[in-house]
Amino acid sequence: MSLRTLETLGSLEGRKVVVRCDLNVPLKDGKITDDGRIRASVPTIERLLSAGASVVAISHLGRPDGEPNEKYSLAPVAVRLAELLERDVDFVDTPAADVTSLDGKVTLLQNLRFDPRETSKDAADRDAFARELAALGDAFVSDGFGVVHRKQASVYELAQALPSAAGTLIAAELEVLDRLTENPEKPYTVVLGGSKVSDKLGVIDHLLPRVDTLLIGGGMLFTLLAAQGHSVGASLLEKDQLDTVREYLKRADELGVRIVVPTDVVVAEKFAADAAHEVRSADDIEGGAFGASGLGLDIGPDTAKAFADVIAESKTVFWNGPMGVFEFDAFAEGTRTVAQALTEVDGLSVVGGGDSAAAVRALGFADDAFGHISTGGGASLEFLEGKELPGLEVLGWRN
């Protein structure tokens, strides 16, 4: 079976389509700080409208634990969506079961996770909620790539309750991810960062036979350094993963895959934006001013340049996870250097969603500077691990 796309729904003229978007954007004091996921949802909605359909958009935001919480209201999202669509968006601030009429061409429902059945582990509860959502339309389009790895009512059961298909965003995400796993153009480099190596072991395992080089940064680099016998001070360290990491280093060597670990790191006195810091050799982190209490918060300048040089030679690059604590200016340079290098790739450059996407936008890079910015960090990683994703399976896709 292959992915069901919008064409499989037939004529949409006069039909009401429920669209599962991923509008889970970061908010601060009620203001949207990154509207990337809203912008990514616009093309599918516009395509449905141009085909003559009315749209009922649904999404979650944050983790309100199954009850209404103004902190997680989608009201600010409705305002921004209306601006991007340049048309009115009706915001329905009531549970789906209480909605009897939906006036206007575009309607956005309140946060799905205000209802505990959305994420219930009980399939019967999820099915009941999905049927209430299904009553709002006569077709369903799944376009929230960031949630396709979850078996939730609006992702899985709703796709079974109505004629369903994937939207243009999911189709585009899958096309790119397929290029990363099926005959990628060489040289192929994967850049991995973020805090924990345990979060990336599945990706490393699945991609090792496919890639030429793995570049390791972020908090996870210290577990690799420790596995190589280096002291890492007070830096983030997963001691329970050391033997596993050693096995991957050995396997990479046997496969002829380069795993590049930083040669220098930025070591800070404490975890703070204004912390005193210095650049230390990766094999002498504890020999500096802060001794064994120093903690690494970014890759060093020599490493950043070396990473950029490898990326420049690559035809395919996938990047997931910041190189350091990019939220603090003093520890953002490694992430900035890697991002800049990706914008100059002569081939396919993919930013793998989540913190990586937030980082490039926070550092001032435009989305179109990269080949693709994924909207689903966790979903992208699970796809690249070779896992079957329930929200895609239900649409006919097999990984």
C-alpha positions as CSV (number, residue, x, y, z in Angstrom):
1,M,0.0,0.0,0.0
2,S,1.1,3.6,-0.6
3,L,0.3,6.8,1.1
4,R,-3.2,8.1,0.5
5,T,-2.9,11.7,-0.7
6,L,-5.4,14.5,-1.2
7,E,-6.2,13.3,-4.7
8,T,-7.7,10.1,-3.3
9,L,-10.5,12.0,-1.6
10,G,-12.0,13.0,-4.9
11,S,-13.9,16.2,-5.4
12,L,-13.9,18.4,-2.3
13,E,-16.3,21.0,-3.6
14,G,-18.9,21.8,-0.9
15,R,-17.4,19.3,1.6
16,K,-16.3,19.9,5.1
17,V,-12.8,18.6,5.9
18,V,-11.3,18.1,9.3
19,V,-7.6,18.8,9.2
20,R,-5.2,17.6,11.9
21,C,-2.5,20.2,12.0
22,D,0.5,20.5,14.3
23,L,0.1,24.0,15.7
24,N,2.0,23.2,18.9
25,V,4.0,26.4,18.9
26,P,6.1,27.9,21.7
27,L,4.4,30.6,23.7
28,K,5.8,33.2,26.1
29,D,3.4,35.4,28.0
30,G,0.7,34.4,25.6
31,K,2.7,35.4,22.6
32,I,3.9,33.1,19.8
33,T,7.7,33.0,19.7
34,D,8.1,30.8,16.7
35,D,5.3,30.4,14.1
36,G,7.0,27.9,11.9
37,R,4.5,25.1,12.4
38,I,1.6,27.5,11.7
39,R,3.2,28.6,8.5
40,A,3.8,25.0,7.6
41,S,0.1,24.2,7.9
42,V,-1.0,26.9,5.6
43,P,-0.4,25.3,2.2
44,T,-2.7,22.3,2.8
45,I,-5.5,24.5,4.2
46,E,-5.2,26.9,1.2
47,R,-5.3,23.9,-1.2
48,L,-8.5,22.6,0.4
49,L,-10.1,26.0,0.4
50,S,-9.2,26.5,-3.3
51,A,-10.8,23.1,-4.0
52,G,-14.1,24.4,-2.6
53,A,-13.9,22.8,0.9
54,S,-14.6,24.3,4.3
55,V,-11.9,23.5,6.8
56,V,-12.1,22.5,10.5
57,A,-8.6,22.7,11.8
58,I,-7.7,20.7,15.0
59,S,-4.5,20.6,17.0
60,H,-2.9,20.2,20.4
61,L,-0.7,22.6,22.2
62,G,1.6,21.7,25.1
63,R,0.6,19.2,27.8
64,P,-2.5,20.4,29.7
65,D,-3.0,17.0,31.2
66,G,-6.5,16.5,29.9
67,E,-8.3,19.5,31.2
68,P,-8.8,23.2,30.1
69,N,-5.9,25.5,30.9
70,E,-5.7,29.0,29.5
71,K,-2.0,28.7,29.4
72,Y,-2.4,26.2,26.5
73,S,-5.2,27.9,24.7
74,L,-5.0,27.9,20.9
75,A,-6.6,31.4,20.8
76,P,-3.3,33.2,19.8
77,V,-2.7,30.5,17.1
78,A,-6.2,31.3,15.6
79,V,-5.1,35.0,15.3
80,R,-1.8,34.2,13.6
81,L,-3.4,31.6,11.3
82,A,-6.0,34.2,10.2
83,E,-3.1,36.6,9.4
84,L,-1.3,34.1,7.4
85,L,-4.4,32.9,5.5
86,E,-5.5,36.5,5.0
87,R,-9.1,35.5,5.9
88,D,-11.2,35.1,9.0
89,V,-10.7,32.1,11.2
90,D,-13.5,31.2,13.6
91,F,-12.1,30.0,17.0
92,V,-14.4,27.5,18.8
93,D,-13.5,27.6,22.5
94,T,-15.7,24.6,23.4
95,P,-15.3,20.8,23.5
96,A,-15.8,19.2,20.1
97,A,-18.9,17.4,21.4
98,D,-20.7,20.7,21.9
99,V,-20.0,22.1,18.5
100,T,-23.2,22.0,16.4
101,S,-22.5,24.6,13.8
102,L,-19.3,25.8,12.2
103,D,-19.8,29.1,10.4
104,G,-17.2,30.3,8.0
105,K,-14.7,28.7,5.7
106,V,-12.0,28.1,8.3
107,T,-12.6,27.1,11.9
108,L,-10.0,26.2,14.6
109,L,-11.1,24.1,17.5
110,Q,-9.7,24.6,21.0
111,N,-6.8,22.4,22.2
112,L,-7.6,18.7,21.7
113,R,-5.7,17.8,24.8
114,F,-8.1,19.6,27.0
115,D,-10.0,16.4,26.6
116,P,-8.3,13.4,28.3
117,R,-9.6,11.0,25.7
118,E,-7.2,12.5,23.0
119,T,-4.2,10.9,24.6
120,S,-5.9,8.1,26.5
121,K,-4.2,4.7,26.6
122,D,-7.7,3.1,26.3
123,A,-8.6,2.6,22.6
124,A,-12.3,2.8,23.4
125,D,-11.9,6.3,24.9
126,R,-9.9,7.5,21.9
127,D,-12.4,6.0,19.5
128,A,-15.3,7.8,21.2
129,F,-13.5,11.1,21.0
130,A,-12.5,10.5,17.4
131,R,-16.2,9.9,16.5
132,E,-17.1,13.2,18.0
133,L,-14.5,14.9,15.9
134,A,-15.6,12.9,12.8
135,A,-19.1,14.4,13.2
136,L,-17.6,17.8,12.4
137,G,-16.8,16.9,8.7
138,D,-17.2,14.3,6.0
139,A,-13.5,13.8,5.2
140,F,-10.2,13.9,7.2
141,V,-6.8,15.2,6.3
142,S,-3.8,14.3,8.5
143,D,-1.2,17.0,8.2
144,G,0.4,17.1,11.6
145,F,3.7,15.3,10.9
146,G,5.0,16.1,14.4
147,V,2.4,13.7,15.9
148,V,2.3,10.8,13.5
149,H,4.4,8.7,15.8
150,R,1.6,8.9,18.4
151,K,-1.4,6.6,18.6
152,Q,-3.9,9.4,19.6
153,A,-7.5,9.9,18.8
154,S,-7.0,12.8,16.3
155,V,-4.1,11.0,14.6
156,Y,-5.1,7.3,14.5
157,E,-8.7,6.6,15.2
158,L,-10.0,9.7,13.4
159,A,-8.3,8.5,10.2
160,Q,-10.4,5.4,10.5
161,A,-13.7,7.1,11.2
162,L,-13.7,9.2,8.0
163,P,-12.4,9.0,4.4
164,S,-8.8,10.0,5.1
165,A,-5.6,11.2,3.4
166,A,-2.3,12.9,4.1
167,G,-1.9,16.6,3.5
168,T,0.8,18.2,1.5
169,L,3.0,18.7,4.6
170,I,3.2,15.1,5.5
171,A,3.7,14.1,1.9
172,A,6.7,16.6,1.6
173,E,8.2,15.4,4.9
174,L,8.1,11.8,3.7
175,E,9.6,12.6,0.4
176,V,12.6,14.2,2.1
177,L,13.0,11.5,4.8
178,D,12.8,8.8,2.1
179,R,15.7,10.5,0.3
180,L,17.7,10.3,3.6
181,T,17.2,6.6,3.9
182,E,16.9,5.2,0.4
183,N,20.0,5.7,-1.8
184,P,21.0,9.2,-0.4
185,E,23.5,11.1,-2.5
186,K,27.0,10.7,-1.2
187,P,29.0,11.9,0.7
188,Y,26.3,11.6,3.4
189,T,26.8,13.3,6.7
190,V,24.6,13.2,9.8
191,V,25.1,15.8,12.5
192,L,23.7,14.8,15.9
193,G,23.5,17.0,19.0
194,G,21.1,17.6,21.9
195,S,21.5,16.6,25.5
196,K,21.3,12.8,25.6
197,V,23.0,10.2,23.5
198,S,20.4,7.7,24.6
199,D,17.8,9.7,22.6
200,K,19.8,9.1,19.4
201,L,21.0,5.5,19.7
202,G,18.2,4.2,17.5
203,V,19.1,6.7,14.7
204,I,22.8,5.9,15.0
205,D,22.0,2.2,14.8
206,H,19.8,2.5,11.7
207,L,21.9,5.1,9.8
208,L,25.4,3.7,10.4
209,P,25.3,1.4,7.3
210,R,24.1,4.3,5.2
211,V,26.2,7.3,6.2
212,D,29.8,8.3,5.6
213,T,30.3,10.6,8.6
214,L,28.6,11.2,11.9
215,L,29.4,14.6,13.6
216,I,28.6,14.5,17.4
217,G,28.0,17.7,19.4
218,G,25.7,18.9,22.1
219,G,25.5,17.4,25.6
220,M,25.7,13.9,24.1
221,L,29.3,14.5,23.1
222,F,30.5,14.1,26.7
223,T,29.3,10.5,26.9
224,L,31.3,9.7,23.7
225,L,34.4,11.5,25.2
226,A,34.0,9.5,28.4
227,A,33.7,6.3,26.4
228,Q,37.0,7.1,24.8
229,G,38.6,7.5,28.2
230,H,38.5,11.2,28.8
231,S,37.4,13.1,31.9
232,V,34.5,15.4,31.3
233,G,34.2,17.4,34.6
234,A,30.6,18.2,35.6
235,S,29.4,18.0,32.0
236,L,26.3,16.0,31.1
237,L,27.2,12.3,31.2
238,E,25.1,9.1,30.8
239,K,27.3,6.6,32.5
240,D,24.9,3.8,31.8
241,Q,25.4,4.3,28.0
242,L,29.2,4.0,28.0
243,D,29.4,0.4,27.0
244,T,26.8,0.9,24.3
245,V,28.6,3.9,22.9
246,R,31.9,1.8,22.8
247,E,30.1,-0.8,20.7
248,Y,28.8,1.8,18.3
249,L,32.3,3.3,17.9
250,K,33.7,-0.2,17.2
251,R,30.9,-1.0,14.7
252,A,31.4,2.4,12.9
253,D,35.1,1.6,12.6
254,E,34.3,-1.8,11.1
255,L,31.9,-0.2,8.6
256,G,34.3,2.5,7.6
257,V,32.1,5.3,9.0
258,R,33.8,8.3,10.5
259,I,32.4,9.3,13.9
260,V,33.9,12.8,14.6
261,V,33.9,13.8,18.2
262,P,34.9,17.4,19.2
263,T,38.6,18.2,19.8
264,D,37.7,21.3,21.8
265,V,34.8,22.4,23.9
266,V,33.6,25.6,25.6
267,V,33.7,24.9,29.3
268,A,31.8,27.1,31.8
269,E,31.9,27.7,35.5
270,K,28.2,27.1,35.8
271,F,25.0,26.8,33.7
272,A,24.1,30.4,33.2
273,A,24.0,32.9,30.4
274,D,26.7,35.1,32.0
275,A,28.9,32.2,33.3
276,A,32.7,32.6,33.1
277,H,34.0,30.3,30.4
278,E,37.0,29.2,28.4
279,V,37.9,26.9,25.5
280,R,39.5,23.7,26.5
281,S,40.9,20.8,24.6
282,A,38.5,17.9,24.7
283,D,41.1,15.6,26.3
284,D,41.8,18.2,29.1
285,I,38.5,19.5,30.2
286,E,39.3,19.4,33.9
287,G,42.7,21.1,33.5
288,G,41.4,24.6,33.2
289,A,40.3,27.3,35.6
290,F,37.2,25.4,36.7
291,G,38.8,22.0,37.3
292,A,36.4,19.1,37.8
293,S,33.5,21.4,38.4
294,G,33.6,22.9,34.9
295,L,30.9,21.9,32.4
296,G,30.9,21.9,28.7
297,L,28.2,24.0,27.1
298,D,29.2,24.2,23.4
299,I,31.6,22.7,20.9
300,G,34.8,24.8,20.5
301,P,35.8,26.9,17.5
302,D,38.2,24.4,16.1
303,T,35.6,21.7,16.2
304,A,32.9,24.0,14.7
305,K,35.3,24.8,11.7
306,A,36.1,21.1,11.3
307,F,32.4,20.2,11.3
308,A,31.7,23.0,8.7
309,D,34.4,21.7,6.5
310,V,32.9,18.1,6.5
311,I,29.4,19.5,5.8
312,A,30.8,21.6,2.9
313,E,32.1,18.4,1.3
314,S,28.8,16.6,1.6
315,K,26.0,16.1,-0.8
316,T,23.4,15.0,1.8
317,V,23.3,16.4,5.4
318,F,20.8,15.6,8.1
319,W,21.1,17.6,11.3
320,N,19.2,17.0,14.6
321,G,20.1,18.6,17.9
322,P,21.9,21.8,18.8
323,M,25.7,21.8,19.3
324,G,25.4,23.7,22.6
325,V,23.2,25.8,24.8
326,F,22.2,28.1,21.9
327,E,19.7,30.0,24.1
328,F,22.7,31.6,25.7
329,D,24.7,33.9,23.3
330,A,28.0,32.8,24.8
331,F,27.3,29.2,23.9
332,A,25.6,29.5,20.6
333,E,28.5,29.8,18.2
334,G,28.8,26.1,17.5
335,T,25.2,25.8,16.5
336,R,25.4,29.0,14.4
337,T,28.5,27.7,12.5
338,V,26.8,24.4,11.8
339,A,23.6,26.1,10.6
340,Q,25.6,28.4,8.3
341,A,27.4,25.5,6.8
342,L,24.1,23.7,6.1
343,T,22.9,26.8,4.2
344,E,25.8,26.4,1.8
345,V,25.5,22.6,1.1
346,D,25.5,21.8,-2.7
347,G,22.9,19.1,-2.3
348,L,20.2,18.2,0.2
349,S,20.4,19.8,3.7
350,V,17.7,18.8,6.2
351,V,17.2,20.4,9.7
352,G,15.5,17.7,11.7
353,G,12.9,19.6,13.5
354,G,12.5,20.1,17.3
355,D,15.2,22.1,19.0
356,S,17.3,22.3,15.8
357,A,14.4,24.1,14.0
358,A,14.0,26.4,16.9
359,A,17.7,27.1,17.0
360,V,18.1,28.1,13.4
361,R,15.2,30.5,13.6
362,A,16.3,31.9,17.0
363,L,19.7,32.6,15.4
364,G,18.2,34.5,12.5
365,F,18.3,32.0,9.7
366,A,15.4,31.9,7.2
367,D,13.6,28.6,6.5
368,D,14.3,28.8,2.8
369,A,18.0,28.9,3.5
370,F,17.9,25.1,4.0
371,G,16.7,22.3,1.8
372,H,14.1,21.3,4.3
373,I,13.2,22.1,7.9
374,S,11.2,19.2,9.4
375,T,8.2,20.1,11.6
376,G,8.5,16.8,13.6
377,G,11.6,16.2,15.7
378,G,10.5,13.0,17.4
379,A,8.6,11.7,14.4
380,S,11.6,12.4,12.1
381,L,13.9,10.5,14.5
382,E,11.6,7.5,14.8
383,F,11.2,7.4,11.0
384,L,15.0,7.4,10.6
385,E,15.2,4.6,13.2
386,G,13.1,2.5,10.8
387,K,10.1,2.4,13.1
388,E,6.5,2.1,11.9
389,L,4.6,5.2,12.8
390,P,0.9,4.6,13.6
391,G,-0.3,8.0,12.1
392,L,1.3,7.0,8.8
393,E,0.3,3.3,8.8
394,V,-3.3,4.3,9.1
395,L,-2.9,6.4,5.9
396,G,-1.4,3.4,4.0
397,W,2.3,4.1,4.5
398,R,4.8,1.4,5.4
399,N,8.3,2.4,6.5
